[in-house]
Structure formats: structure tokens, C-alpha cells
Amino acid sequence: MKLMLLVFAVFAADSLPVSEFRVLHRQLQPRQDEVWRTIPWKVSLLEAQRVAARDKKPIFVWAMDGHPLGCT
């Protein structure tokens, strides 16, 4: 499976001009004024716990199990 993905990635890289990639990459970026960008996300659960306890606010945990391309 990994070999197939690697072969596909190499093939895809050869068939997409850099200029077109840059255009697509820019178009797929989320806008800077998206509401979720204003949330002070924490990567560390311990840091989030400290901040939540200090501010007396709940913690929202987003977790998943499995492969990122096929969430189970």
C-alpha cells in the first residue's frame, strides 16, 4: 500500500506543473478571517488543563483513532 502511494505521489508530482500547484495551494488555504482561527487552540493537553482551570472554562478535545485517510 505504501509503495502504491509513493508511486502515485511521484506520478502526480510529474504531471502537475509547479505554477499550477501554487495556484491550487493558494486557493485551498482557509481564509484568515475564519472563526475557528480565533480559538486559542492548544496542542498540549496539560497546557489546556492549566488554562481551563485558570479561566474556569471547559476543554473541548478532538480525537480520532485510526489512519488519517480513513478515520475509524
PyMOL Python script that loads the backbone (N, CA, C, O; Angstrom):
from pymol import cmd

cmd.read_pdbstr("""\
ATOM      1  N   MET A   1       0.829  -1.202   0.000  1.00  0.00           N
ATOM      2  CA  MET A   1       0.000   0.000   0.000  1.00  0.00           C
ATOM      3  C   MET A   1       0.867   1.259   0.000  1.00  0.00           C
ATOM      4  O   MET A   1       0.608   2.189  -0.763  1.00  0.00           O
ATOM      5  N   LYS A   2       1.902   1.293   0.857  1.00  0.00           N
ATOM      6  CA  LYS A   2       2.762   2.468   0.906  1.00  0.00           C
ATOM      7  C   LYS A   2       3.490   2.677  -0.413  1.00  0.00           C
ATOM      8  O   LYS A   2       3.664   3.810  -0.861  1.00  0.00           O
ATOM      9  N   LEU A   3       3.917   1.581  -1.034  1.00  0.00           N
ATOM     10  CA  LEU A   3       4.604   1.684  -2.314  1.00  0.00           C
ATOM     11  C   LEU A   3       3.672   2.265  -3.369  1.00  0.00           C
ATOM     12  O   LEU A   3       4.093   3.094  -4.177  1.00  0.00           O
ATOM     13  N   MET A   4       2.418   1.842  -3.370  1.00  0.00           N
ATOM     14  CA  MET A   4       1.448   2.369  -4.332  1.00  0.00           C
ATOM     15  C   MET A   4       1.269   3.862  -4.141  1.00  0.00           C
ATOM     16  O   MET A   4       1.203   4.608  -5.118  1.00  0.00           O
ATOM     17  N   LEU A   5       1.189   4.311  -2.886  1.00  0.00           N
ATOM     18  CA  LEU A   5       1.030   5.738  -2.618  1.00  0.00           C
ATOM     19  C   LEU A   5       2.255   6.514  -3.060  1.00  0.00           C
ATOM     20  O   LEU A   5       2.138   7.614  -3.600  1.00  0.00           O
ATOM     21  N   LEU A   6       3.439   5.940  -2.829  1.00  0.00           N
ATOM     22  CA  LEU A   6       4.675   6.593  -3.243  1.00  0.00           C
ATOM     23  C   LEU A   6       4.733   6.717  -4.753  1.00  0.00           C
ATOM     24  O   LEU A   6       5.096   7.773  -5.273  1.00  0.00           O
ATOM     25  N   VAL A   7       4.380   5.655  -5.468  1.00  0.00           N
ATOM     26  CA  VAL A   7       4.375   5.683  -6.929  1.00  0.00           C
ATOM     27  C   VAL A   7       3.373   6.722  -7.421  1.00  0.00           C
ATOM     28  O   VAL A   7       3.672   7.479  -8.345  1.00  0.00           O
ATOM     29  N   PHE A   8       2.194   6.765  -6.817  1.00  0.00           N
ATOM     30  CA  PHE A   8       1.188   7.749  -7.205  1.00  0.00           C
ATOM     31  C   PHE A   8       1.693   9.159  -6.947  1.00  0.00           C
ATOM     32  O   PHE A   8       1.510  10.042  -7.785  1.00  0.00           O
ATOM     33  N   ALA A   9       2.330   9.385  -5.794  1.00  0.00           N
ATOM     34  CA  ALA A   9       2.843  10.716  -5.456  1.00  0.00           C
ATOM     35  C   ALA A   9       3.893  11.162  -6.465  1.00  0.00           C
ATOM     36  O   ALA A   9       3.892  12.321  -6.880  1.00  0.00           O
ATOM     37  N   VAL A  10       4.787  10.265  -6.865  1.00  0.00           N
ATOM     38  CA  VAL A  10       5.805  10.602  -7.856  1.00  0.00           C
ATOM     39  C   VAL A  10       5.149  10.896  -9.198  1.00  0.00           C
ATOM     40  O   VAL A  10       5.511  11.863  -9.868  1.00  0.00           O
ATOM     41  N   PHE A  11       4.188  10.067  -9.594  1.00  0.00           N
ATOM     42  CA  PHE A  11       3.482  10.288 -10.862  1.00  0.00           C
ATOM     43  C   PHE A  11       2.741  11.626 -10.827  1.00  0.00           C
ATOM     44  O   PHE A  11       2.803  12.401 -11.782  1.00  0.00           O
ATOM     45  N   ALA A  12       2.040  11.891  -9.720  1.00  0.00           N
ATOM     46  CA  ALA A  12       1.275  13.127  -9.601  1.00  0.00           C
ATOM     47  C   ALA A  12       2.196  14.341  -9.615  1.00  0.00           C
ATOM     48  O   ALA A  12       1.862  15.368 -10.205  1.00  0.00           O
ATOM     49  N   ALA A  13       3.351  14.229  -8.970  1.00  0.00           N
ATOM     50  CA  ALA A  13       4.288  15.346  -8.935  1.00  0.00           C
ATOM     51  C   ALA A  13       4.809  15.657 -10.333  1.00  0.00           C
ATOM     52  O   ALA A  13       5.036  16.822 -10.662  1.00  0.00           O
ATOM     53  N   ASP A  14       5.000  14.634 -11.157  1.00  0.00           N
ATOM     54  CA  ASP A  14       5.495  14.847 -12.511  1.00  0.00           C
ATOM     55  C   ASP A  14       4.433  15.434 -13.436  1.00  0.00           C
ATOM     56  O   ASP A  14       4.770  16.105 -14.412  1.00  0.00           O
ATOM     57  N   SER A  15       3.169  15.194 -13.148  1.00  0.00           N
ATOM     58  CA  SER A  15       2.119  15.618 -14.062  1.00  0.00           C
ATOM     59  C   SER A  15       1.502  16.971 -13.698  1.00  0.00           C
ATOM     60  O   SER A  15       0.662  17.471 -14.445  1.00  0.00           O
ATOM     61  N   LEU A  16       1.888  17.568 -12.589  1.00  0.00           N
ATOM     62  CA  LEU A  16       1.322  18.846 -12.164  1.00  0.00           C
ATOM     63  C   LEU A  16       2.422  19.901 -12.176  1.00  0.00           C
ATOM     64  O   LEU A  16       3.364  19.821 -11.388  1.00  0.00           O
ATOM     65  N   PRO A  17       2.313  20.876 -13.052  1.00  0.00           N
ATOM     66  CA  PRO A  17       3.336  21.925 -13.090  1.00  0.00           C
ATOM     67  C   PRO A  17       3.377  22.694 -11.772  1.00  0.00           C
ATOM     68  O   PRO A  17       2.354  22.850 -11.105  1.00  0.00           O
ATOM     69  N   VAL A  18       4.546  23.167 -11.407  1.00  0.00           N
ATOM     70  CA  VAL A  18       4.725  23.891 -10.150  1.00  0.00           C
ATOM     71  C   VAL A  18       3.826  25.120 -10.101  1.00  0.00           C
ATOM     72  O   VAL A  18       3.261  25.430  -9.052  1.00  0.00           O
ATOM     73  N   SER A  19       3.689  25.813 -11.206  1.00  0.00           N
ATOM     74  CA  SER A  19       2.850  27.020 -11.224  1.00  0.00           C
ATOM     75  C   SER A  19       1.391  26.685 -10.910  1.00  0.00           C
ATOM     76  O   SER A  19       0.724  27.421 -10.184  1.00  0.00           O
ATOM     77  N   GLU A  20       0.896  25.562 -11.464  1.00  0.00           N
ATOM     78  CA  GLU A  20      -0.482  25.157 -11.193  1.00  0.00           C
ATOM     79  C   GLU A  20      -0.637  24.710  -9.741  1.00  0.00           C
ATOM     80  O   GLU A  20      -1.650  24.989  -9.100  1.00  0.00           O
ATOM     81  N   PHE A  21       0.387  24.007  -9.227  1.00  0.00           N
ATOM     82  CA  PHE A  21       0.356  23.598  -7.821  1.00  0.00           C
ATOM     83  C   PHE A  21       0.247  24.821  -6.914  1.00  0.00           C
ATOM     84  O   PHE A  21      -0.541  24.825  -5.968  1.00  0.00           O
ATOM     85  N   ARG A  22       1.024  25.842  -7.194  1.00  0.00           N
ATOM     86  CA  ARG A  22       0.997  27.051  -6.354  1.00  0.00           C
ATOM     87  C   ARG A  22      -0.379  27.713  -6.375  1.00  0.00           C
ATOM     88  O   ARG A  22      -0.864  28.179  -5.344  1.00  0.00           O
ATOM     89  N   VAL A  23      -1.001  27.753  -7.542  1.00  0.00           N
ATOM     90  CA  VAL A  23      -2.345  28.332  -7.653  1.00  0.00           C
ATOM     91  C   VAL A  23      -3.336  27.518  -6.828  1.00  0.00           C
ATOM     92  O   VAL A  23      -4.108  28.075  -6.048  1.00  0.00           O
ATOM     93  N   LEU A  24      -3.310  26.195  -7.003  1.00  0.00           N
ATOM     94  CA  LEU A  24      -4.225  25.329  -6.251  1.00  0.00           C
ATOM     95  C   LEU A  24      -3.968  25.413  -4.745  1.00  0.00           C
ATOM     96  O   LEU A  24      -4.909  25.468  -3.954  1.00  0.00           O
ATOM     97  N   HIS A  25      -2.719  25.424  -4.360  1.00  0.00           N
ATOM     98  CA  HIS A  25      -2.374  25.511  -2.938  1.00  0.00           C
ATOM     99  C   HIS A  25      -2.928  26.801  -2.335  1.00  0.00           C
ATOM    100  O   HIS A  25      -3.501  26.779  -1.246  1.00  0.00           O
ATOM    101  N   ARG A  26      -2.763  27.904  -3.023  1.00  0.00           N
ATOM    102  CA  ARG A  26      -3.266  29.199  -2.541  1.00  0.00           C
ATOM    103  C   ARG A  26      -4.795  29.184  -2.446  1.00  0.00           C
ATOM    104  O   ARG A  26      -5.357  29.720  -1.491  1.00  0.00           O
ATOM    105  N   GLN A  27      -5.469  28.581  -3.418  1.00  0.00           N
ATOM    106  CA  GLN A  27      -6.931  28.529  -3.422  1.00  0.00           C
ATOM    107  C   GLN A  27      -7.485  27.644  -2.310  1.00  0.00           C
ATOM    108  O   GLN A  27      -8.593  27.881  -1.830  1.00  0.00           O
ATOM    109  N   LEU A  28      -6.735  26.634  -1.898  1.00  0.00           N
ATOM    110  CA  LEU A  28      -7.218  25.691  -0.893  1.00  0.00           C
ATOM    111  C   LEU A  28      -6.923  26.116   0.537  1.00  0.00           C
ATOM    112  O   LEU A  28      -7.341  25.436   1.474  1.00  0.00           O
ATOM    113  N   GLN A  29      -6.226  27.203   0.727  1.00  0.00           N
ATOM    114  CA  GLN A  29      -5.929  27.672   2.073  1.00  0.00           C
ATOM    115  C   GLN A  29      -7.169  28.308   2.697  1.00  0.00           C
ATOM    116  O   GLN A  29      -7.897  29.029   2.015  1.00  0.00           O
ATOM    117  N   PRO A  30      -7.423  28.050   3.997  1.00  0.00           N
ATOM    118  CA  PRO A  30      -8.565  28.690   4.639  1.00  0.00           C
ATOM    119  C   PRO A  30      -8.324  30.197   4.767  1.00  0.00           C
ATOM    120  O   PRO A  30      -7.189  30.655   4.899  1.00  0.00           O
ATOM    121  N   ARG A  31      -9.407  30.938   4.725  1.00  0.00           N
ATOM    122  CA  ARG A  31      -9.300  32.395   4.861  1.00  0.00           C
ATOM    123  C   ARG A  31      -8.787  32.757   6.256  1.00  0.00           C
ATOM    124  O   ARG A  31      -9.006  32.023   7.220  1.00  0.00           O
ATOM    125  N   GLN A  32      -8.112  33.883   6.346  1.00  0.00           N
ATOM    126  CA  GLN A  32      -7.566  34.337   7.627  1.00  0.00           C
ATOM    127  C   GLN A  32      -8.665  34.759   8.596  1.00  0.00           C
ATOM    128  O   GLN A  32      -8.441  34.759   9.807  1.00  0.00           O
ATOM    129  N   ASP A  33      -9.846  35.118   8.097  1.00  0.00           N
ATOM    130  CA  ASP A  33     -10.921  35.576   8.987  1.00  0.00           C
ATOM    131  C   ASP A  33     -11.874  34.457   9.397  1.00  0.00           C
ATOM    132  O   ASP A  33     -12.954  34.732   9.920  1.00  0.00           O
ATOM    133  N   GLU A  34     -11.490  33.187   9.165  1.00  0.00           N
ATOM    134  CA  GLU A  34     -12.323  32.065   9.608  1.00  0.00           C
ATOM    135  C   GLU A  34     -12.460  32.103  11.134  1.00  0.00           C
ATOM    136  O   GLU A  34     -11.485  32.356  11.842  1.00  0.00           O
ATOM    137  N   VAL A  35     -13.667  31.853  11.633  1.00  0.00           N
ATOM    138  CA  VAL A  35     -13.949  31.950  13.066  1.00  0.00           C
ATOM    139  C   VAL A  35     -13.086  30.994  13.884  1.00  0.00           C
ATOM    140  O   VAL A  35     -12.630  31.355  14.968  1.00  0.00           O
ATOM    141  N   TRP A  36     -12.852  29.773  13.379  1.00  0.00           N
ATOM    142  CA  TRP A  36     -12.090  28.805  14.158  1.00  0.00           C
ATOM    143  C   TRP A  36     -10.646  29.239  14.373  1.00  0.00           C
ATOM    144  O   TRP A  36      -9.975  28.731  15.271  1.00  0.00           O
ATOM    145  N   ARG A  37     -10.160  30.178  13.556  1.00  0.00           N
ATOM    146  CA  ARG A  37      -8.799  30.674  13.744  1.00  0.00           C
ATOM    147  C   ARG A  37      -8.686  31.581  14.969  1.00  0.00           C
ATOM    148  O   ARG A  37      -7.579  31.849  15.435  1.00  0.00           O
ATOM    149  N   THR A  38      -9.811  32.055  15.494  1.00  0.00           N
ATOM    150  CA  THR A  38      -9.777  32.926  16.681  1.00  0.00           C
ATOM    151  C   THR A  38      -9.745  32.132  17.973  1.00  0.00           C
ATOM    152  O   THR A  38      -9.532  32.710  19.039  1.00  0.00           O
ATOM    153  N   ILE A  39      -9.951  30.827  17.908  1.00  0.00           N
ATOM    154  CA  ILE A  39      -9.936  29.976  19.097  1.00  0.00           C
ATOM    155  C   ILE A  39      -8.487  29.718  19.505  1.00  0.00           C
ATOM    156  O   ILE A  39      -7.673  29.337  18.664  1.00  0.00           O
ATOM    157  N   PRO A  40      -8.154  29.916  20.772  1.00  0.00           N
ATOM    158  CA  PRO A  40      -6.776  29.674  21.211  1.00  0.00           C
ATOM    159  C   PRO A  40      -6.499  28.181  21.386  1.00  0.00           C
ATOM    160  O   PRO A  40      -6.412  27.693  22.513  1.00  0.00           O
ATOM    161  N   TRP A  41      -6.361  27.451  20.270  1.00  0.00           N
ATOM    162  CA  TRP A  41      -6.124  26.014  20.303  1.00  0.00           C
ATOM    163  C   TRP A  41      -4.841  25.690  21.046  1.00  0.00           C
ATOM    164  O   TRP A  41      -3.864  26.434  20.965  1.00  0.00           O
ATOM    165  N   LYS A  42      -4.845  24.583  21.767  1.00  0.00           N
ATOM    166  CA  LYS A  42      -3.660  24.087  22.472  1.00  0.00           C
ATOM    167  C   LYS A  42      -3.332  22.700  21.951  1.00  0.00           C
ATOM    168  O   LYS A  42      -4.225  21.875  21.757  1.00  0.00           O
ATOM    169  N   VAL A  43      -2.067  22.447  21.727  1.00  0.00           N
ATOM    170  CA  VAL A  43      -1.629  21.128  21.297  1.00  0.00           C
ATOM    171  C   VAL A  43      -1.393  20.238  22.513  1.00  0.00           C
ATOM    172  O   VAL A  43      -1.619  19.029  22.456  1.00  0.00           O
ATOM    173  N   SER A  44      -0.945  20.831  23.597  1.00  0.00           N
ATOM    174  CA  SER A  44      -0.652  20.096  24.820  1.00  0.00           C
ATOM    175  C   SER A  44      -1.897  20.028  25.715  1.00  0.00           C
ATOM    176  O   SER A  44      -2.473  21.056  26.068  1.00  0.00           O
ATOM    177  N   LEU A  45      -2.300  18.812  26.073  1.00  0.00           N
ATOM    178  CA  LEU A  45      -3.447  18.642  26.953  1.00  0.00           C
ATOM    179  C   LEU A  45      -3.166  19.240  28.332  1.00  0.00           C
ATOM    180  O   LEU A  45      -4.058  19.822  28.949  1.00  0.00           O
ATOM    181  N   LEU A  46      -1.931  19.098  28.816  1.00  0.00           N
ATOM    182  CA  LEU A  46      -1.586  19.665  30.130  1.00  0.00           C
ATOM    183  C   LEU A  46      -1.696  21.183  30.133  1.00  0.00           C
ATOM    184  O   LEU A  46      -2.196  21.774  31.091  1.00  0.00           O
ATOM    185  N   GLU A  47      -1.234  21.804  29.074  1.00  0.00           N
ATOM    186  CA  GLU A  47      -1.359  23.263  28.977  1.00  0.00           C
ATOM    187  C   GLU A  47      -2.829  23.664  28.904  1.00  0.00           C
ATOM    188  O   GLU A  47      -3.240  24.638  29.533  1.00  0.00           O
ATOM    189  N   ALA A  48      -3.617  22.919  28.142  1.00  0.00           N
ATOM    190  CA  ALA A  48      -5.050  23.205  28.028  1.00  0.00           C
ATOM    191  C   ALA A  48      -5.733  23.073  29.382  1.00  0.00           C
ATOM    192  O   ALA A  48      -6.604  23.877  29.715  1.00  0.00           O
ATOM    193  N   GLN A  49      -5.350  22.064  30.173  1.00  0.00           N
ATOM    194  CA  GLN A  49      -5.934  21.892  31.507  1.00  0.00           C
ATOM    195  C   GLN A  49      -5.603  23.072  32.414  1.00  0.00           C
ATOM    196  O   GLN A  49      -6.460  23.554  33.154  1.00  0.00           O
ATOM    197  N   ARG A  50      -4.358  23.532  32.352  1.00  0.00           N
ATOM    198  CA  ARG A  50      -3.963  24.687  33.179  1.00  0.00           C
ATOM    199  C   ARG A  50      -4.769  25.927  32.805  1.00  0.00           C
ATOM    200  O   ARG A  50      -5.276  26.631  33.678  1.00  0.00           O
ATOM    201  N   VAL A  51      -4.883  26.190  31.509  1.00  0.00           N
ATOM    202  CA  VAL A  51      -5.617  27.366  31.041  1.00  0.00           C
ATOM    203  C   VAL A  51      -7.095  27.243  31.396  1.00  0.00           C
ATOM    204  O   VAL A  51      -7.703  28.217  31.839  1.00  0.00           O
ATOM    205  N   ALA A  52      -7.678  26.067  31.209  1.00  0.00           N
ATOM    206  CA  ALA A  52      -9.097  25.859  31.513  1.00  0.00           C
ATOM    207  C   ALA A  52      -9.370  26.034  33.003  1.00  0.00           C
ATOM    208  O   ALA A  52     -10.374  26.634  33.387  1.00  0.00           O
ATOM    209  N   ALA A  53      -8.489  25.520  33.831  1.00  0.00           N
ATOM    210  CA  ALA A  53      -8.671  25.669  35.279  1.00  0.00           C
ATOM    211  C   ALA A  53      -8.545  27.139  35.682  1.00  0.00           C
ATOM    212  O   ALA A  53      -9.325  27.633  36.496  1.00  0.00           O
ATOM    213  N   ARG A  54      -7.570  27.827  35.115  1.00  0.00           N
ATOM    214  CA  ARG A  54      -7.369  29.246  35.425  1.00  0.00           C
ATOM    215  C   ARG A  54      -8.574  30.086  34.998  1.00  0.00           C
ATOM    216  O   ARG A  54      -9.018  30.964  35.738  1.00  0.00           O
ATOM    217  N   ASP A  55      -9.103  29.812  33.793  1.00  0.00           N
ATOM    218  CA  ASP A  55     -10.213  30.602  33.252  1.00  0.00           C
ATOM    219  C   ASP A  55     -11.582  30.049  33.600  1.00  0.00           C
ATOM    220  O   ASP A  55     -12.604  30.631  33.238  1.00  0.00           O
ATOM    221  N   LYS A  56     -11.604  28.904  34.315  1.00  0.00           N
ATOM    222  CA  LYS A  56     -12.862  28.240  34.685  1.00  0.00           C
ATOM    223  C   LYS A  56     -13.725  27.983  33.440  1.00  0.00           C
ATOM    224  O   LYS A  56     -14.899  28.350  33.388  1.00  0.00           O
ATOM    225  N   LYS A  57     -13.104  27.340  32.441  1.00  0.00           N
ATOM    226  CA  LYS A  57     -13.785  27.003  31.195  1.00  0.00           C
ATOM    227  C   LYS A  57     -13.585  25.523  30.898  1.00  0.00           C
ATOM    228  O   LYS A  57     -12.616  24.920  31.362  1.00  0.00           O
ATOM    229  N   PRO A  58     -14.490  24.938  30.132  1.00  0.00           N
ATOM    230  CA  PRO A  58     -14.341  23.518  29.770  1.00  0.00           C
ATOM    231  C   PRO A  58     -13.287  23.335  28.690  1.00  0.00           C
ATOM    232  O   PRO A  58     -12.838  24.295  28.063  1.00  0.00           O
ATOM    233  N   ILE A  59     -12.905  22.082  28.488  1.00  0.00           N
ATOM    234  CA  ILE A  59     -11.960  21.720  27.435  1.00  0.00           C
ATOM    235  C   ILE A  59     -12.720  20.922  26.377  1.00  0.00           C
ATOM    236  O   ILE A  59     -13.471  20.003  26.702  1.00  0.00           O
ATOM    237  N   PHE A  60     -12.520  21.278  25.123  1.00  0.00           N
ATOM    238  CA  PHE A  60     -13.058  20.508  24.010  1.00  0.00           C
ATOM    239  C   PHE A  60     -11.903  19.698  23.447  1.00  0.00           C
ATOM    240  O   PHE A  60     -10.889  20.265  23.039  1.00  0.00           O
ATOM    241  N   VAL A  61     -12.043  18.378  23.418  1.00  0.00           N
ATOM    242  CA  VAL A  61     -10.984  17.505  22.923  1.00  0.00           C
ATOM    243  C   VAL A  61     -11.431  16.892  21.598  1.00  0.00           C
ATOM    244  O   VAL A  61     -12.486  16.263  21.520  1.00  0.00           O
ATOM    245  N   TRP A  62     -10.621  17.082  20.562  1.00  0.00           N
ATOM    246  CA  TRP A  62     -10.874  16.479  19.271  1.00  0.00           C
ATOM    247  C   TRP A  62      -9.883  15.336  19.141  1.00  0.00           C
ATOM    248  O   TRP A  62      -8.671  15.552  19.104  1.00  0.00           O
ATOM    249  N   ALA A  63     -10.401  14.127  19.072  1.00  0.00           N
ATOM    250  CA  ALA A  63      -9.526  12.947  18.977  1.00  0.00           C
ATOM    251  C   ALA A  63     -10.067  11.997  17.932  1.00  0.00           C
ATOM    252  O   ALA A  63     -11.269  11.952  17.668  1.00  0.00           O
ATOM    253  N   MET A  64      -9.161  11.239  17.343  1.00  0.00           N
ATOM    254  CA  MET A  64      -9.577  10.239  16.379  1.00  0.00           C
ATOM    255  C   MET A  64      -8.702   9.003  16.553  1.00  0.00           C
ATOM    256  O   MET A  64      -7.618   9.052  17.134  1.00  0.00           O
ATOM    257  N   ASP A  65      -9.207   7.912  16.034  1.00  0.00           N
ATOM    258  CA  ASP A  65      -8.487   6.658  16.121  1.00  0.00           C
ATOM    259  C   ASP A  65      -8.417   6.065  14.718  1.00  0.00           C
ATOM    260  O   ASP A  65      -9.427   5.996  14.016  1.00  0.00           O
ATOM    261  N   GLY A  66      -7.260   5.650  14.323  1.00  0.00           N
ATOM    262  CA  GLY A  66      -7.125   5.040  13.014  1.00  0.00           C
ATOM    263  C   GLY A  66      -6.274   5.869  12.085  1.00  0.00           C
ATOM    264  O   GLY A  66      -5.652   6.852  12.489  1.00  0.00           O
ATOM    265  N   HIS A  67      -6.258   5.460  10.846  1.00  0.00           N
ATOM    266  CA  HIS A  67      -5.461   6.109   9.821  1.00  0.00           C
ATOM    267  C   HIS A  67      -6.090   7.454   9.442  1.00  0.00           C
ATOM    268  O   HIS A  67      -7.310   7.524   9.292  1.00  0.00           O
ATOM    269  N   PRO A  68      -5.302   8.521   9.282  1.00  0.00           N
ATOM    270  CA  PRO A  68      -5.873   9.835   8.977  1.00  0.00           C
ATOM    271  C   PRO A  68      -6.627   9.896   7.651  1.00  0.00           C
ATOM    272  O   PRO A  68      -7.452  10.789   7.461  1.00  0.00           O
ATOM    273  N   LEU A  69      -6.367   8.977   6.739  1.00  0.00           N
ATOM    274  CA  LEU A  69      -7.094   8.984   5.462  1.00  0.00           C
ATOM    275  C   LEU A  69      -8.335   8.101   5.495  1.00  0.00           C
ATOM    276  O   LEU A  69      -9.074   8.035   4.513  1.00  0.00           O
ATOM    277  N   GLY A  70      -8.569   7.424   6.613  1.00  0.00           N
ATOM    278  CA  GLY A  70      -9.741   6.561   6.737  1.00  0.00           C
ATOM    279  C   GLY A  70     -10.111   6.438   8.187  1.00  0.00           C
ATOM    280  O   GLY A  70      -9.972   5.363   8.770  1.00  0.00           O
ATOM    281  N   CYS A  71     -10.585   7.522   8.793  1.00  0.00           N
ATOM    282  CA  CYS A  71     -10.888   7.560  10.231  1.00  0.00           C
ATOM    283  C   CYS A  71     -11.854   6.435  10.594  1.00  0.00           C
ATOM    284  O   CYS A  71     -12.881   6.249   9.942  1.00  0.00           O
ATOM    285  N   THR A  72     -11.512   5.687  11.643  1.00  0.00           N
ATOM    286  CA  THR A  72     -12.352   4.569  12.060  1.00  0.00           C
ATOM    287  C   THR A  72     -13.058   4.863  13.361  1.00  0.00           C
ATOM    288  O   THR A  72     -13.809   4.025  13.859  1.00  0.00           O
TER     289      THR A  72
END
""", "prot")
cmd.dss("prot")
cmd.show_as("cartoon", "prot")
cmd.util.cbc("prot")
cmd.orient("prot")
